[in-house]
Amino acid sequence: MRERLIGLGYREILTIPHVAEERDTLFRPGGISPARLSNPLSEEANVLRSTGLVTMAAALEWNLNHGQRNVRLFEIGSHYRLNGTESVETRILTIGATGEAREKNLYDAECEFSFADLKGDLDSIGELAGGFAWRDSGAEWLHAARRGSVVLGANELGSAGQLARRVAEKFKFRQDVFLAELELDPLCTAYRAAKEARRYEPLPRFPAVERDFSLLLPDGTHFSDVVKAIRSLNISEISNIEAADLFRGKNVPAGKYSLLVRVTFQSREATLTDTQIGDYSGKIVAVLEKQLGAQLRAQ
């Protein structure tokens, strides 16, 4: 996981878990009691962090105040909470990012880091453990429209998204900041299971065929809904489904958006015929129309 994060451009940090209770409260979930220190070094370090987000936000704050505008950090550590009289220590992965996702170069303009970048980086980590699912929800410290809960199997690992304005103002952030925190133990368990289940599979002998479906979909329809509908057909020859393009605006009716979905067909038994591809394509269009109210756009 460290290698994957470093490859994605993040740098590992190690922070001291003693924090100010005032700041810890900004990120602490409701109903959680902080672990107070009986002999704190100062009022600025009087509790153990109840979430790694408070120290990650402070690390981003320090870098921004020292002229580092483009920052991507991660920390593997623990948070500390009280459950009645029992102290609970939980291993966590915390991620923080702000600034540019891509700097200006000879061929490309600069590109600001966004929630989509954070989600993509987390999904890259999720691939190691069989893949994450996302729910349209999240903690109160997150921006209401740019957040999500990360789910792995039956476990909700944590939340990710853009820092809400009211919290960002406490740190005097003048640019968008993105944070995520995941529980490590369920992630590591799933990673080990995925690694042990991995088996060698030879490359297919027969060529793949791609078909593009230009769809009009109602606003609020997620790409995951499209994938789920297509997979429900149980067509074993479908090897990949990806979103190739998205468009809103002129020539697209109000309340809808245009999505270009690319489906790859491939058989391990024989070369697919035009008739087979046509049959599969017809079934895909029919199930998308029935389940999602999709419309096939004229080419």
BELLINMO-V691200 format. One line per field, one symbol per residue. phi: phi as a letter, one per 20 degrees, with the letter a starting at -180 (. if undefined). psi: psi as a letter, one per 30 degrees, with the letter a starting at -180 (. if undefined). burial: 1 if it has 9 or more other C-alpha atoms within 8 Angstrom, else 0. Layout:
# BELLINMO-V691200
phi = ???
psi = ???
burial = ???
This chain:
# BELLINMO-V691200
phi = .gfffffeoedeccdeeecffgffffdfffneefeeefcffafebdcegebfffffffffgffffdneedcccbcdbbdcbddmdeecdcfbddccbanefbefcfdcefcffcffffffffffffgfdnoedcdebrfffeffdcbadeccmedeercbqeffgffgffelfdbfcccbbcfeffffffffffffefcfcfffedfecdcdceddcfgneeffffffffffflefffebcceeacbcpgmdgfncbdcedddddbdedaffegffffffffffffffffedmfcefff
psi = eeeeeeffglkklklkgklkeeeefffklkgkkljkkfilelffhflkkfkfeeeeeeeeeeeefggjejkjllkjbllklkjcfkkkkkklkkkkklbkeklkaefkllkkkleeeeeeeeeeefffgfkllkkiallfflkffillkkkjbgkjfalkakkkeeeefefhkglkkklkkkkeeeeeeeeeeeeffkkkklkkfkllkkkkjjkkkkkfkleeeeeeeefffhjffjfkkljflkkkbkgklkgllkkjkkkkkkkfelkkleeeeeeeeeeeeeeeeeefglkkkk.
burial = 00011100011000000111101101110001011000010000111111111111110110110000011111111111111000100011111111111101000001101110111010111111111100000100111001111111000011111111001100101001111111110111011111100000000001000000111111001000111011001000011010100100000100011111111111100001000010011011101110011101000
